[in-house]
Amino acid sequence: GNIGIAEIDELKARLDKITKVNGVA
């Protein structure tokens, strides 16, 4: 099935947190 927008937004939020922790802008 297709990935919902909610799932995409959640993944983006997780990646954003990870990049901030790693210090990658």
Stockholm file with secondary structure:
# STOCKHOLM 1.0

chainA/1-25         GNIGIAEIDELKARLDKITKVNGVA
#=GR chainA/1-25 SS CCCCHHHHHHHHHHHHHHHHHHTCC
#=GC SS_cons        CCCCHHHHHHHHHHHHHHHHHHTCC
//
